[in-house]
Amino acid sequence: MATGGIFNINTEMTMMTTEQMIEFERQIEELRAEISACIDPDERQQIETELRFIRAELAAQDPGELP
């Protein structure tokens, strides 16, 4: 049995792939565009909440990558 096998699996599961980071960044840009075009305060608040959530997810994976 190889040593560190479980550690390697857990590390791989917590690391974000480049594709996932690109998707988060795409979602952030899309939400920014929605906010700039939004006139309904309730909808704007909902979009801002979603944007904060996505930024938090991205920061949890790589704090240096906040757009």
C-alpha positions, 0 to 999 in steps of 0.5 A: 500500500502506498503511503499518503494515498488518502492525503493525495485523494483529499488534496485533489478533491479540495483543489479547484481545477483551471476549468472550475476557476474559469467558470467561477470567473465567467459567472462573476462577470455575468452577475456583474453585467446583470447588476449593472442592468438591473433596476429592481432593488429586490432582484439586485440584492439577490444578484449581489448575494449570489455574487458574494457567494461565488466570490467566497467560494473562489476565495476559499479555493485560491485567495489570490484569484478574486476578480 
